[in-house]
């Protein structure tokens, strides 16, 4: 097995770009089994008028299109925020091997908080989960985004 390379910096770049577009700053990238990034996306719910246009869903759609399959075995997903229940279910359906996420989301998360989708007995596939990767920067992006909206 090759050396591990984190792609959280690319996910954080997608999150920053989303924030600059006025979207909640969340970014995601999918890496193929060989480590290449095959898809990257940031939130686009407002731009597309689509409540499902979360960074994870958009990145998974693009990676599946590139692979020509609805499943991505061996692929890794890097996302700056703990996935919500909808995204966690999509991650399971796509058969993602490993999920790396940054900031935790006690309010809307679906992995370590709330629904805990991967721990549910109806979950047919649970990825390996690694949390806290780039958490400080991811949390700072979100805090700044929402503080600017309140001011």
N, C-alpha and C positions, 0 to 999 in steps of 0.2 A: 504494500500500500504506500502511496506517495505521501509527501509532507502535507499537512493540513494548511490550507490558506483560507482565512476568513474573507468573506465578501461583504461584511457589514458596512465598510466604507462606501461601497457602491449603493447599498440600500439607504444609507444616510444621505448620500447625494440626491437620490430620488426623493427622499423626504423633504430636503431643503427646497428642491424644485417645486414640489407640490405646494409647500407653504408659500412660495413666491407667486404661485397661481391663485392663491386664496383658498386652497384646499387644506384640510387638516394634514399637517406634515407627517405622513407615514409613507415609507418607501419599502419596496420588496424586490429581491432578485432571486432568480432560480439558477442554480448551478448544476450542470450535467455531471454524470459520474466521473468524467475526466477532469472536473474542476472548472471548465469554461462556463462563463455566464451566458445563458441562452435566452434569458428574458429579464427585463427590468421594468418597473412601473412605480408610479406614485399614485396616491388617491386622486380620483377624478369624479367623485360623486356629484359635486356641484356643476362642474363643466359639462358632464354628460347627462345630468338630470337622472341619475341612475343610482339608487341606494345600494346596489350590489357592486358598484365600481370602486371597491376597496383595492388598495395596492396589491394585496395578496391574490385576489381573484383575477385582476388584470394580468399580473405576472404569470399566474398559472395558465390562463387562457392562451397567452402568447407562447409559453413553453410547450403546451400541448399542441398548438398549431405547428410549431417548429418540429416537434417529434412525430406529428401525424398520429397521435394517440391521445385518448382521454386519461391515460395513466403515465406516471413519470417515475417508475421504479429506479432507485439508485440516485435520484436527484435530491438536492438540498435546497431548502428555502430559507432565505435570510430576510427578516422583517424587523423594522425598527420598534414596533409595538406588539405586545402580546396580542395574537389574533383573537377576534371576536368569535362567538359561536358559529356564525355563518362561515367565516373564513376557515375556522378549525375543521368544520365538516368538509369543506372543499379540499383542504389539505389531505384529509383522510381519504376522500374519494379519489384523489389524484395519486394516492399511494406514495407520497413524498417520504423519502427515507429518513431525513434529518431536518428538524426545524430549529433554527437559531433565531432567537428574538432578543430585542434590547429591553426597553422599558416595560415594566409590568403595568397592567391595566385593571386595577381592583374594581373599577366601575363597570367596564364593559368587556373585560377579557373572557375568553372561553376556554383557556388552556389550564392555567393555574388558579383562576378565579371563576366565579359564576358557574356556568354549565359544565365546565371541566369535560369537554367533549371527548377527549381521548381516553378518559377513565370510565366512560359510560359503557355499559355492557352491550349496547347496540352499535358501538363503534367497531367496525370490521378491520380497520387498520389504524394503528397509532405509530407516528414517527418517533424516533429518538428526539427528545426535546432538550435544548440547551438554552438557558435564559441568562439575561444580564449582559449579553455581548453588546458593547456600545451603549449601555443603558443610560449613562450620565448624559451623553450628547443627545440621544433620542429624547430623553425626558426634558432636557433643556429646550429643544426645538418646540415641543408641545407646550411647555409652560409659557414660553415667550409668545407663541402664536395665540394662545387663549388670553394671556394678559393684555396683548395689544388689542384684542377684540373687546375686552371689558373697559379699557381706558377711553 
